């Protein structure tokens, strides 16, 4: 199969919008300008870029296809550039050195809370990713107890029978909507493993709808609580989730179940610190989003790539068959090396979180470029993992690049960076890998699938690049 270009990874609808944007940009050209003049004598360089179209800047581009614009700015301005979006100046960082500078945040100049506030703050406020510095570390130490190995083993025990029963009910065939069914599966898993819900199917569905509305809220163009638009629906979803979790906390604090909700109610650090009721509510809403949305993208897209590349699908299936068990135990995760290679390559090609945001709370610098206080910063791991400067044939699906004899990711500690880095590195990365691999193992044993040669991947952009058409794949039972 020919290697696609980066442009070919975008959607048909996106390509149409790109043409419209190109015409608009040509009609309203903006010249290269300086974000802000560095202080005299500082020796720092200015950040170069351009604001984009009048009034809207690059807002539409950022919502329609953030990868294309980011790649073009990198090629023109380098790893640190600026544009205007959502009425604010936005500095974009691409490349291992640039993302490392922001994630390591050695001079504590970048706030995660303030960076995310404009994007998703109203829906996921005071979730673990939206806390800063000492407070973040205090909460992380408590939450870490919920992601220890014994806890992960307990979650796996909860999810395995649910995965088995759900896959047994799948009505597969041609054009099976893999993304849509994966989303349903992982939402129901979240209800059982995370929430430990004993609600009826209808009540669970109401919770899932509220959660989905909160996730979608951050993608709104009209960012006001008006009518029944995306932002307003997200706020109502957040309110319903808060009401449910608050009402359940007394029973969870009195119980000893193994679901994440109950575990968070009892978690404490080495000094005996625990979460308040409001902490538990905030963290539950955020963790459900972070774990569910990213795993859905990773699993469905890995299925897509394995359907495109049957030689890799057969290689993974052979390993799963050789393992000799219909489901995975925690110790089995390391016994499927090819599955791990494919998982890593999927995250590189289709980063479940395409951009992460920070805001500078004091004057600082990145790679010698002056970043003034109050600047919104977009860290772009997705673009970083698709640049030929660090990855040979970057848009080719090639899991072998992570094999021990090649290890192309070793070119830089942040060349492969789907889980972030520094103090805010994803706390649930092992849970996510365990969940995706457990489901994929069962898929490989029970199904075979393929993607038609003429199928064009249709992506839209939420937390990351997401299939917009349900991701039709031809499935059959083995």
C-alpha positions as CSV (number, residue, x, y, z in Angstrom):
1,X,0.0,0.0,0.0
2,X,1.4,3.5,-0.9
3,X,2.5,5.7,2.0
4,X,-0.1,8.5,2.5
5,X,1.0,12.1,2.9
6,X,0.1,14.0,6.0
7,X,-2.6,15.8,3.9
8,X,-4.1,12.5,3.0
9,X,-4.8,11.8,6.7
10,X,-7.4,14.5,6.7
11,X,-11.1,14.1,5.9
12,X,-12.9,14.8,2.7
13,X,-15.0,17.4,4.4
14,X,-11.9,18.9,5.9
15,X,-10.2,19.1,2.5
16,X,-13.2,21.1,1.2
17,X,-13.0,23.4,4.2
18,X,-9.3,23.8,3.6
19,X,-10.0,25.1,0.1
20,X,-12.5,27.6,1.5
21,X,-10.0,28.7,4.1
22,X,-7.2,29.0,1.5
23,X,-9.4,31.3,-0.6
24,X,-10.3,33.4,2.4
25,X,-6.7,33.6,3.5
26,X,-5.7,34.7,0.0
27,X,-8.4,37.4,0.0
28,X,-7.2,38.6,3.4
29,X,-3.4,38.0,3.6
30,X,-1.6,38.8,6.8
31,X,2.1,39.5,6.9
32,X,4.6,37.9,9.2
33,X,4.6,39.8,12.5
34,X,6.3,39.6,15.9
35,X,4.2,38.4,18.9
36,X,5.9,40.8,21.3
37,X,9.3,42.5,21.3
38,X,11.7,40.9,23.8
39,X,13.0,43.0,26.7
40,X,16.0,45.1,25.7
41,X,19.2,43.3,26.5
42,X,17.6,39.9,27.2
43,X,19.2,38.3,24.2
44,X,15.9,36.6,23.4
45,X,14.3,36.2,20.0
46,X,10.8,37.2,19.2
47,X,8.1,34.6,18.3
48,X,7.2,35.0,14.6
49,X,3.9,34.3,13.0
50,X,0.7,35.9,11.8
51,X,-2.7,36.5,13.2
52,X,-4.7,34.9,10.4
53,X,-7.9,36.3,9.0
54,X,-9.5,39.5,10.5
55,X,-11.7,39.0,13.6
56,X,-11.6,35.2,13.5
57,X,-7.9,34.7,13.2
58,X,-7.2,31.0,12.8
59,X,-10.1,29.8,15.0
60,X,-12.0,28.0,12.2
61,X,-8.8,26.4,11.0
62,X,-8.0,25.2,14.5
63,X,-11.4,23.7,14.9
64,X,-11.6,22.1,11.4
65,X,-8.0,20.9,10.9
66,X,-5.5,21.9,13.5
67,X,-2.8,19.6,12.1
68,X,-2.6,21.2,8.6
69,X,-2.2,24.7,9.9
70,X,0.3,23.6,12.6
71,X,2.5,21.8,10.0
72,X,2.5,24.9,7.7
73,X,3.5,27.2,10.5
74,X,6.3,24.8,11.6
75,X,7.7,24.8,8.1
76,X,7.6,28.6,7.8
77,X,8.5,29.7,11.3
78,X,10.0,26.7,13.1
79,X,9.2,25.0,16.4
80,X,7.8,28.2,18.1
81,X,5.3,30.3,16.2
82,X,2.2,32.3,16.9
83,X,-1.3,33.0,15.5
84,X,-4.6,34.3,16.8
85,X,-7.5,32.0,17.9
86,X,-10.6,32.5,20.0
87,X,-9.7,36.1,20.4
88,X,-6.3,35.4,21.9
89,X,-2.7,35.2,20.8
90,X,-1.7,31.5,20.6
91,X,1.8,30.3,20.6
92,X,2.2,26.8,19.1
93,X,5.1,24.5,20.1
94,X,6.1,21.6,17.8
95,X,9.1,19.3,18.1
96,X,10.6,17.4,21.0
97,X,12.7,20.3,22.4
98,X,9.8,22.7,22.3
99,X,7.3,20.4,24.0
100,X,9.9,19.3,26.6
101,X,10.4,23.0,27.6
102,X,6.7,23.5,28.2
103,X,6.1,20.1,29.9
104,X,9.1,20.2,32.2
105,X,8.2,23.8,33.1
106,X,11.4,24.3,35.1
107,X,10.7,28.0,35.9
108,X,7.1,27.3,36.7
109,X,6.0,29.9,34.1
110,X,3.2,27.8,32.6
111,X,-0.2,27.1,34.2
112,X,-2.2,24.1,33.1
113,X,-5.3,25.3,34.9
114,X,-5.3,28.7,33.1
115,X,-4.4,27.1,29.8
116,X,-7.3,24.7,29.8
117,X,-9.8,27.1,31.3
118,X,-10.8,28.6,28.0
119,X,-11.1,25.2,26.3
120,X,-12.7,22.9,28.8
121,X,-12.7,24.6,32.2
122,X,-16.4,24.9,32.7
123,X,-16.9,21.2,32.1
124,X,-13.8,19.6,33.8
125,X,-12.8,22.3,36.3
126,X,-10.5,21.1,39.1
127,X,-9.9,17.7,37.4
128,X,-6.3,16.5,38.0
129,X,-5.1,17.9,34.7
130,X,-6.5,21.3,35.5
131,X,-4.5,21.8,38.7
132,X,-1.2,23.4,39.1
133,X,2.1,23.1,41.0
134,X,1.9,22.1,44.7
135,X,-1.8,21.5,44.7
136,X,-1.5,19.3,41.6
137,X,1.1,17.2,43.2
138,X,-0.9,16.9,46.4
139,X,-3.9,15.6,44.5
140,X,-1.7,13.4,42.3
141,X,-0.2,11.6,45.3
142,X,-3.6,10.7,46.6
143,X,-5.0,9.7,43.2
144,X,-1.9,7.5,42.4
145,X,-3.3,5.0,44.9
146,X,-6.2,4.4,42.6
147,X,-3.8,3.4,39.8
148,X,-1.4,1.1,41.7
149,X,-0.8,-2.3,40.3
150,X,-3.2,-4.1,42.7
151,X,-5.9,-1.6,41.7
152,X,-5.3,-2.1,38.0
153,X,-5.6,-5.8,38.5
154,X,-8.9,-5.3,40.2
155,X,-10.2,-3.1,37.4
156,X,-9.1,-5.7,34.8
157,X,-11.1,-8.3,36.7
158,X,-14.2,-6.1,36.6
159,X,-13.9,-5.3,32.9
160,X,-13.0,-8.7,31.4
161,X,-16.4,-10.4,31.7
162,X,-18.1,-7.2,30.5
163,X,-15.9,-7.1,27.4
164,X,-16.7,-10.8,26.7
165,X,-20.4,-10.3,27.0
166,X,-20.4,-7.1,25.0
167,X,-18.4,-8.6,22.1
168,X,-20.6,-11.6,22.0
169,X,-23.6,-9.4,21.2
170,X,-21.9,-7.5,18.4
171,X,-23.8,-7.9,15.1
172,X,-20.9,-7.7,12.7
173,X,-20.8,-7.6,8.9
174,X,-19.7,-5.3,6.1
175,X,-19.3,-1.6,7.1
176,X,-19.5,-2.4,10.8
177,X,-19.3,1.0,12.6
178,X,-16.2,0.3,14.6
179,X,-15.7,3.7,16.3
180,X,-19.4,3.9,17.2
181,X,-19.5,0.4,18.7
182,X,-16.2,1.0,20.5
183,X,-17.5,4.2,22.0
184,X,-20.6,2.3,23.3
185,X,-18.5,-0.5,24.7
186,X,-16.1,1.9,26.5
187,X,-18.9,4.0,27.9
188,X,-20.6,1.0,29.4
189,X,-17.2,-0.2,30.7
190,X,-16.8,3.2,32.3
191,X,-20.2,2.8,34.0
192,X,-19.1,-0.5,35.5
193,X,-15.4,-0.1,36.2
194,X,-15.2,3.6,37.0
195,X,-18.6,4.4,38.4
196,X,-19.7,0.9,39.6
197,X,-23.2,2.0,38.7
198,X,-26.2,-0.1,39.8
199,X,-28.5,2.1,37.8
200,X,-31.0,0.8,35.2
201,X,-30.0,0.7,31.6
202,X,-32.1,3.9,31.0
203,X,-30.5,5.8,33.9
204,X,-27.0,4.7,32.8
205,X,-27.8,6.0,29.3
206,X,-28.8,9.3,30.8
207,X,-25.5,9.5,32.6
208,X,-23.6,8.6,29.4
209,X,-25.4,11.3,27.5
210,X,-24.5,13.8,30.1
211,X,-20.9,12.8,30.0
212,X,-20.9,13.0,26.2
213,X,-22.4,16.5,26.3
214,X,-19.7,17.6,28.7
215,X,-17.0,16.2,26.4
216,X,-18.4,17.9,23.4
217,X,-18.9,21.2,25.2
218,X,-15.3,22.2,24.7
219,X,-15.6,22.0,20.9
220,X,-18.3,24.7,20.8
221,X,-18.0,27.7,18.5
222,X,-20.7,29.6,20.4
223,X,-19.1,29.6,23.9
224,X,-22.0,31.0,25.9
225,X,-24.8,29.4,28.0
226,X,-27.5,30.2,25.5
227,X,-30.2,28.0,23.9
228,X,-29.5,24.4,23.4
229,X,-26.2,24.9,21.7
230,X,-23.1,22.7,22.3
231,X,-21.7,24.8,25.1
232,X,-25.0,25.0,27.0
233,X,-25.6,21.2,26.6
234,X,-22.1,20.6,28.0
235,X,-22.9,22.7,31.1
236,X,-26.2,20.8,31.7
237,X,-24.3,17.6,31.3
238,X,-21.7,18.7,33.9
239,X,-24.6,19.6,36.3
240,X,-26.2,16.2,36.0
241,X,-22.9,14.4,36.6
242,X,-22.2,16.5,39.6
243,X,-25.6,15.8,41.1
244,X,-25.2,12.1,40.6
245,X,-21.7,11.8,42.0
246,X,-22.5,14.0,45.0
247,X,-25.6,11.9,45.8
248,X,-23.6,8.6,45.7
249,X,-20.6,9.6,47.9
250,X,-22.0,8.7,51.3
251,X,-22.7,5.2,50.2
252,X,-19.3,4.8,48.5
253,X,-17.4,6.1,51.5
254,X,-19.3,3.4,53.5
255,X,-18.6,0.7,51.0
256,X,-15.6,-1.4,49.9
257,X,-16.3,-2.1,46.2
258,X,-13.4,-2.2,43.6
259,X,-14.7,0.4,41.2
260,X,-12.7,3.7,40.7
261,X,-15.4,5.9,42.3
262,X,-15.3,3.9,45.5
263,X,-11.6,3.7,45.4
264,X,-11.2,7.5,45.1
265,X,-13.5,7.9,48.1
266,X,-11.0,5.9,50.2
267,X,-7.7,6.9,48.6
268,X,-5.1,8.5,50.8
269,X,-1.4,9.4,50.4
270,X,1.4,8.3,52.7
271,X,0.6,11.1,55.1
272,X,-3.1,10.2,55.4
273,X,-4.4,13.0,53.2
274,X,-7.7,12.2,51.4
275,X,-10.1,13.8,48.9
276,X,-13.0,16.0,49.9
277,X,-16.4,15.1,48.5
278,X,-16.0,17.9,45.9
279,X,-12.6,16.6,45.0
280,X,-14.0,13.2,44.3
281,X,-16.8,14.7,42.1
282,X,-14.3,16.8,40.1
283,X,-11.8,14.0,39.6
284,X,-14.5,11.4,38.6
285,X,-15.9,13.7,35.9
286,X,-12.4,14.4,34.5
287,X,-11.1,10.8,34.7
288,X,-14.1,9.4,32.9
289,X,-13.4,11.8,30.0
290,X,-9.7,11.3,29.9
291,X,-9.9,7.5,30.1
292,X,-12.9,6.9,27.9
293,X,-12.3,9.4,25.1
294,X,-8.7,8.6,24.5
295,X,-9.1,4.8,24.7
296,X,-12.0,4.9,22.2
297,X,-9.8,6.7,19.7
298,X,-6.8,4.4,20.3
299,X,-8.7,1.1,20.0
300,X,-10.9,2.0,17.0
301,X,-7.9,3.5,15.1
302,X,-5.7,0.5,15.9
303,X,-8.5,-1.7,14.5
304,X,-8.5,0.5,11.4
305,X,-4.7,0.2,10.8
306,X,-4.8,-3.5,11.4
307,X,-7.6,-3.8,8.8
308,X,-5.4,-1.9,6.4
309,X,-2.4,-4.0,7.1
310,X,-3.5,-7.7,7.3
311,X,0.1,-8.9,7.8
312,X,0.2,-7.1,11.1
313,X,-3.2,-8.3,12.1
314,X,-2.1,-11.9,11.5
315,X,1.1,-11.3,13.4
316,X,-0.8,-10.0,16.4
317,X,-3.4,-12.8,16.2
318,X,-0.7,-15.5,16.1
319,X,0.7,-14.1,19.4
320,X,-2.7,-14.0,21.0
321,X,-3.5,-17.5,19.9
322,X,-0.1,-18.7,21.2
323,X,-0.7,-17.2,24.6
324,X,-3.4,-19.8,25.0
325,X,-6.0,-17.8,27.0
326,X,-9.3,-16.3,25.9
327,X,-8.8,-13.2,28.1
328,X,-5.8,-11.4,29.5
329,X,-4.6,-11.3,33.0
330,X,-2.4,-8.4,34.1
331,X,0.8,-10.5,33.8
332,X,-0.1,-11.3,30.2
333,X,0.2,-7.7,29.0
334,X,4.0,-8.1,28.6
335,X,3.6,-11.4,26.7
336,X,2.3,-9.7,23.5
337,X,5.1,-7.6,22.2
338,X,3.7,-7.1,18.7
339,X,0.4,-5.8,20.2
340,X,2.5,-3.3,22.2
341,X,4.3,-2.2,19.0
342,X,1.0,-1.7,17.2
343,X,-0.4,0.2,20.1
344,X,2.5,2.6,20.2
345,X,2.4,3.2,16.5
346,X,-1.3,3.9,16.6
347,X,-0.8,6.5,19.3
348,X,2.0,8.1,17.2
349,X,0.0,8.3,14.0
350,X,-3.3,9.3,15.6
351,X,-2.5,10.9,19.0
352,X,-5.7,10.7,21.1
353,X,-4.9,14.1,22.6
354,X,-3.7,16.2,19.7
355,X,-2.9,19.4,21.6
356,X,-2.4,20.3,25.2
357,X,-2.7,23.9,26.6
358,X,-0.9,26.1,29.0
359,X,-0.9,29.8,29.8
360,X,2.2,31.8,30.7
361,X,1.8,33.3,34.2
362,X,5.0,35.3,33.9
363,X,7.4,36.3,31.2
364,X,9.4,33.3,30.1
365,X,11.1,31.7,27.1
366,X,11.0,28.6,24.9
367,X,14.1,27.7,22.9
368,X,15.3,31.3,23.2
369,X,12.0,32.8,22.1
370,X,10.3,35.4,24.3
371,X,6.9,34.4,25.6
372,X,5.2,37.3,27.4
373,X,2.9,36.8,30.5
374,X,-0.7,36.0,29.6
375,X,0.1,34.0,26.4
376,X,-2.0,30.9,25.6
377,X,0.4,28.1,24.5
378,X,-0.6,25.0,22.5
379,X,1.7,22.0,22.9
380,X,1.4,19.8,19.8
381,X,2.5,16.2,20.4
382,X,0.5,15.0,17.3
383,X,2.4,17.2,14.9
384,X,5.7,16.4,16.6
385,X,5.1,12.7,16.0
386,X,4.4,13.2,12.3
387,X,7.5,15.2,11.4
388,X,10.1,13.7,9.2
389,X,12.8,15.5,11.2
390,X,12.4,12.9,13.9
391,X,10.5,10.0,12.2
392,X,11.4,8.3,8.9
393,X,8.4,8.0,6.7
394,X,6.3,9.6,9.4
395,X,2.8,8.9,8.0
396,X,3.5,5.2,7.3
397,X,2.0,2.6,9.7
398,X,5.1,0.8,10.7
399,X,5.0,-0.7,14.3
400,X,8.4,-2.2,13.8
401,X,9.9,1.3,14.3
402,X,9.5,0.6,18.0
403,X,11.1,-2.8,18.0
404,X,14.3,-3.3,20.1
405,X,16.5,-3.4,17.0
406,X,15.2,-0.1,15.7
407,X,13.8,2.1,18.5
408,X,13.2,5.1,16.4
409,X,11.6,6.8,19.4
410,X,15.0,7.0,21.1
411,X,16.0,9.9,18.9
412,X,14.7,12.2,21.7
413,X,12.9,11.5,25.0
414,X,9.9,13.5,23.7
415,X,9.9,12.3,20.1
416,X,7.1,9.9,21.1
417,X,4.9,11.8,23.5
418,X,1.2,10.7,23.4
419,X,0.9,10.7,27.2
420,X,2.5,14.1,27.8
421,X,5.4,14.7,30.1
422,X,6.7,16.2,33.3
423,X,4.5,16.6,36.4
424,X,1.3,16.3,34.3
425,X,2.2,13.1,32.5
426,X,-1.0,11.0,32.1
427,X,-1.7,9.3,35.4
428,X,-3.9,6.7,33.7
429,X,-1.4,5.6,31.0
430,X,-1.1,2.1,32.3
431,X,-4.9,1.8,32.7
432,X,-5.4,3.0,29.2
433,X,-2.9,0.5,27.7
434,X,-4.4,-2.3,29.8
435,X,-7.9,-1.5,28.6
436,X,-7.1,-1.3,24.9
437,X,-4.9,-4.4,24.9
438,X,-7.4,-6.5,26.7
439,X,-10.2,-5.7,24.2
440,X,-7.9,-6.1,21.2
441,X,-6.8,-9.5,22.4
442,X,-10.4,-10.7,22.4
443,X,-11.1,-9.0,19.1
444,X,-8.1,-10.9,17.5
445,X,-9.3,-14.2,18.8
446,X,-12.9,-13.8,17.9
447,X,-13.0,-11.7,14.7
448,X,-11.2,-11.0,11.4
449,X,-11.6,-7.7,9.6
450,X,-10.5,-5.6,6.6
451,X,-10.8,-2.1,5.3
452,X,-11.9,-1.7,1.6
453,X,-9.1,-0.3,-0.6
454,X,-11.2,2.6,-1.7
455,X,-12.2,3.7,1.8
456,X,-11.1,7.3,2.7
457,X,-10.5,7.9,6.4
458,X,-12.9,10.7,7.5
459,X,-11.6,12.5,10.6
460,X,-13.0,15.3,12.8
461,X,-11.2,17.0,15.7
462,X,-12.2,16.8,19.3
463,X,-9.8,15.8,22.0
464,X,-7.8,14.3,19.2
465,X,-8.4,13.2,15.6
466,X,-11.7,11.2,15.7
467,X,-13.5,9.2,13.0
468,X,-16.4,11.2,11.8
469,X,-18.3,8.5,9.9
470,X,-18.4,5.7,12.6
471,X,-15.3,4.1,11.0
472,X,-16.9,1.4,8.8
473,X,-14.9,-1.8,8.7
474,X,-15.8,-5.2,7.3
475,X,-16.0,-7.6,10.2
476,X,-16.7,-11.3,10.5
477,X,-16.5,-13.8,13.3
478,X,-13.7,-16.4,13.2
